Structures are given as C-alpha cells and as structure tokens.
Amino acid sequence: MLTLKIQQMTIDGAPYTCPDCLSEAFTLDGNSFIDAMPVRANCWQSHSWDATPITVGDLKRIKAASTGRQRPEDADLFEITIGGAVIAGELHPDLTPEDVKAATRIYWRRLIKPALRKQKRRAVRAVTRPVKQAARRGVAAAKAGALEAAWTAQAGGYETDPDHQPEPVNPCPACNGKGTHTIDSHLHDTTSVRCSVCHGTGEID
C-alpha cells in the first residue's frame, strides 16, 4: 500500500480538489501492488472519490519525481505527465532534521531562555535585596545621627549625666525596678535595704 499526502495539485494547470468540499489537501491511496490499479483520494473531511486517471504506478512516479525538502522553507514539489496531461503539485511536508532544529530554536528562544532569564533575575534580587536594605538602614542611621548632632549644636550642647541610670529592661515587680526597699520606722531613721528578689539589680531575668 502506498499513500501520498497532497498539499495541492493541478492537472494541466487547473486545480484538482475534493469534488464535495473543494479541499486542496487530500491523500492519494493505492491499495494494490499492481501498478495499473486505480487509486482513491480522501480529503480531511472524510470525502472519498476515484482519482482517475492516476494509478498506483503514477504514485510511484510522483514519489520518485518529488524534490524533497532539505530546509524548513523548502517545498516538496513534483511534476509528471500522464497520457499527455501534466500532473503537478506539492506534497505535504515531511518532518526533516532541520525542522526539528528550527522548532528547538523557537522553543529555546520563546520559552526556555526567558524562563532562565527570569530565574537569574530572581536569584540576583535575592542576593542584592538584603544588601540594599542594609545600605538604606545605614543611610537612615547616619541621617538620624546627623540630625541629632545638629539639634545638639543648635541647643547649645548637653552633657551626659554621670549618675544617670538606664531604665531596667525587665523591672523587678517587688521593688519596681529600684533594687532596694525603703523602711520607714518611728524608732529609726529611714533605712534602705537591698531587694532580696532581684538582689539589688532592679531587674529580673
């Protein structure tokens, strides 16, 4: 059995199409090993007809006369003469290695490469974002320091109180963060004793 996929065909210059739907694309199917046997044509809409005057032997001649395709832009053309009538046309393109290469290039250029580029940008952002944020925080701290210095100079400066004690982070609830308890007695002067809960630190762990 020999089948040829016809993209388009003419007989003596006139288009040869499906008699029912006028489709230009169809197959020529030879179901015999005898060259003189006629072939049938079948279009993509399942219409079938007798493809007179083409025979099985003519299908072999068309196949032998076809130019083939080497590049994606090539057309697989053929032309033979049957009883004085010129049968010419184009076979449906078969897949070639160049077609595979072209499809691979398109797939790489339109899908894979953009995805890799996006992944690369995401990785770069993951590295540079913390650095930029740290830099912005450093700039903000520097600006805050500059503003404080300017305010101090404008206010005439200030001196740090050497007796200043910072507020406790976790004040002791027993002594309210003072570290001592004041005992007021009518018999003795006011006495301060160290807090036994925080041991005089004013803070608890």
Secondary structure per residue as TSV (DSSP state, phi and psi in degrees):
chain	resnum	aa	ss	phi	psi
A	1	M	-	360.0	133.0
A	2	L	E	-126.2	130.0
A	3	T	E	-128.8	132.1
A	4	L	E	-117.0	134.4
A	5	K	E	-94.3	114.4
A	6	I	E	-95.3	123.7
A	7	Q	E	-79.4	-43.0
A	8	Q	E	-163.1	154.0
A	9	M	E	-153.2	148.9
A	10	T	E	-129.6	152.9
A	11	I	E	-120.9	113.7
A	12	D	T	53.5	39.1
A	13	G	T	87.4	-12.5
A	14	A	E	-91.0	134.2
A	15	P	E	-59.9	134.7
A	16	Y	-	-106.0	114.0
A	17	T	-	-130.7	174.1
A	18	C	-	-63.6	130.2
A	19	P	T	-69.4	-16.2
A	20	D	T	-95.1	-46.4
A	21	C	T	-116.8	-0.4
A	22	L	-	63.3	23.7
A	23	S	-	-68.7	135.1
A	24	E	S	-81.0	-23.5
A	25	A	-	-98.7	132.2
A	26	F	E	-162.6	174.8
A	27	T	E	-112.7	149.0
A	28	L	E	-109.6	115.9
A	29	D	E	-113.7	117.2
A	30	G	E	-101.9	114.8
A	31	N	-	-102.0	25.4
A	32	S	-	-143.1	156.8
A	33	F	S	-90.1	-2.8
A	34	I	-	-90.3	123.4
A	35	D	T	-61.1	-30.8
A	36	A	T	-79.7	-7.2
A	37	M	S	-73.4	139.9
A	38	P	E	-70.9	163.8
A	39	V	E	-117.3	162.0
A	40	R	E	-114.1	149.9
A	41	A	E	-108.8	144.4
A	42	N	E	-138.1	123.6
A	43	C	E	-91.3	175.6
A	44	W	T	-72.5	-12.1
A	45	Q	T	-98.5	19.7
A	46	S	S	69.4	20.9
A	47	H	-	-84.6	142.5
A	48	S	E	-133.2	142.3
A	49	W	E	-154.6	163.3
A	50	D	E	-79.1	119.0
A	51	A	E	-89.5	54.8
A	52	T	E	-66.8	137.0
A	53	P	E	-101.0	18.8
A	54	I	E	-77.0	136.8
A	55	T	E	-119.1	176.4
A	56	V	H	-60.2	-39.7
A	57	G	H	-62.1	-36.3
A	58	D	H	-67.1	-34.6
A	59	L	H	-60.5	-40.7
A	60	K	H	-64.3	-38.9
A	61	R	H	-67.3	-41.1
A	62	I	H	-61.0	-43.8
A	63	K	H	-61.9	-41.6
A	64	A	H	-70.6	-31.2
A	65	A	H	-85.5	-11.3
A	66	S	-	-66.5	144.3
A	67	T	-	-77.8	-21.9
A	68	G	-	75.1	175.5
A	69	R	-	-130.1	132.2
A	70	Q	S	-108.4	-30.3
A	71	R	S	-125.4	158.6
A	72	P	T	-58.1	-31.2
A	73	E	T	-83.5	-4.5
A	74	D	-	-75.4	151.2
A	75	A	-	-112.0	139.3
A	76	D	E	-89.5	93.9
A	77	L	E	-99.2	156.7
A	78	F	E	-147.7	159.2
A	79	E	E	-159.9	123.8
A	80	I	E	-136.5	168.0
A	81	T	E	-118.7	129.1
A	82	I	E	-123.2	109.8
A	83	G	T	56.3	34.8
A	84	G	T	91.7	-11.6
A	85	A	E	-93.7	134.5
A	86	V	E	-90.2	118.0
A	87	I	E	-103.0	116.0
A	88	A	E	-135.3	154.6
A	89	G	E	172.6	-161.0
A	90	E	E	-134.2	131.0
A	91	L	E	-81.6	150.4
A	92	H	-	-60.7	130.6
A	93	P	-	-65.4	128.1
A	94	D	-	-83.9	154.9
A	95	L	-	-70.9	130.4
A	96	T	-	-116.2	163.4
A	97	P	H	-56.3	-33.7
A	98	E	H	-67.4	-33.4
A	99	D	H	-62.9	-41.7
A	100	V	H	-63.6	-43.4
A	101	K	H	-62.3	-43.5
A	102	A	H	-63.7	-42.7
A	103	A	H	-64.0	-38.0
A	104	T	H	-65.0	-41.3
A	105	R	H	-63.1	-42.1
A	106	I	H	-64.7	-43.4
A	107	Y	H	-61.6	-41.3
A	108	W	I	-67.2	-45.6
A	109	R	I	-70.4	-37.0
A	110	R	I	-94.9	-25.1
A	111	L	I	-118.3	-58.5
A	112	I	I	-69.6	-49.3
A	113	K	H	-61.3	-46.3
A	114	P	H	-61.3	-36.5
A	115	A	H	-65.8	-41.2
A	116	L	H	-66.0	-38.9
A	117	R	H	-64.0	-41.0
A	118	K	H	-65.8	-40.4
A	119	Q	H	-64.9	-38.3
A	120	K	H	-64.6	-43.5
A	121	R	H	-63.0	-38.2
A	122	R	H	-63.6	-40.8
A	123	A	H	-66.7	-39.9
A	124	V	H	-64.4	-41.7
A	125	R	H	-63.2	-37.4
A	126	A	H	-63.1	-29.4
A	127	V	H	-85.2	-42.2
A	128	T	H	-83.3	-25.2
A	129	R	H	-60.5	-47.8
A	130	P	H	-61.1	-35.8
A	131	V	H	-65.2	-44.5
A	132	K	H	-64.5	-40.9
A	133	Q	H	-64.4	-41.6
A	134	A	H	-63.6	-39.7
A	135	A	H	-63.9	-41.5
A	136	R	H	-64.2	-40.1
A	137	R	H	-64.1	-38.1
A	138	G	H	-64.0	-41.8
A	139	V	H	-63.7	-41.3
A	140	A	H	-63.6	-41.0
A	141	A	H	-65.1	-40.2
A	142	A	H	-64.0	-40.6
A	143	K	H	-64.6	-41.1
A	144	A	H	-62.5	-41.7
A	145	G	H	-63.6	-39.7
A	146	A	H	-66.1	-40.9
A	147	L	H	-64.4	-40.9
A	148	E	H	-64.0	-42.3
A	149	A	H	-64.1	-40.1
A	150	A	H	-65.2	-42.5
A	151	W	H	-63.9	-41.5
A	152	T	H	-61.5	-43.7
A	153	A	H	-64.9	-40.5
A	154	Q	H	-68.1	-34.8
A	155	A	T	-82.5	1.5
A	156	G	T	90.4	8.4
A	157	G	-	82.1	165.1
A	158	Y	-	-148.6	157.5
A	159	E	-	-114.6	141.1
A	160	T	-	-72.0	133.5
A	161	D	-	-71.1	116.5
A	162	P	T	-67.2	-21.9
A	163	D	T	-93.3	4.3
A	164	H	-	-69.7	130.3
A	165	Q	-	-111.0	127.7
A	166	P	-	-66.5	150.5
A	167	E	-	-64.2	137.9
A	168	P	-	-64.9	145.6
A	169	V	S	-72.7	-46.5
A	170	N	S	-121.1	84.5
A	171	P	B	-62.7	142.4
A	172	C	-	-70.4	128.0
A	173	P	T	-70.8	-21.3
A	174	A	T	-74.6	-39.6
A	175	C	T	-113.8	7.9
A	176	N	T	59.5	32.7
A	177	G	T	81.9	4.8
A	178	K	S	-83.3	-26.1
A	179	G	S	85.5	-9.7
A	180	T	E	-138.6	163.7
A	181	H	E	-120.3	136.1
A	182	T	E	-96.9	124.4
A	183	I	E	-106.6	117.1
A	184	D	-	-103.9	117.3
A	185	S	-	-131.1	145.7
A	186	H	S	-75.3	-17.5
A	187	L	S	-91.1	-29.8
A	188	H	S	-127.1	165.4
A	189	D	-	-66.9	163.5
A	190	T	-	-59.6	130.1
A	191	T	E	-123.5	139.0
A	192	S	E	-107.5	131.0
A	193	V	E	-121.6	150.0
A	194	R	E	-68.5	139.8
A	195	C	-	-68.6	129.6
A	196	S	T	-81.2	-11.3
A	197	V	T	-83.1	-49.1
A	198	C	T	-101.7	1.0
A	199	H	T	60.4	32.2
A	200	G	T	86.7	1.3
A	201	T	S	-84.9	-22.8
A	202	G	S	83.8	-5.6
A	203	E	B	-126.7	156.2
A	204	I	-	-123.1	153.1
A	205	D	-	-74.7	360.0
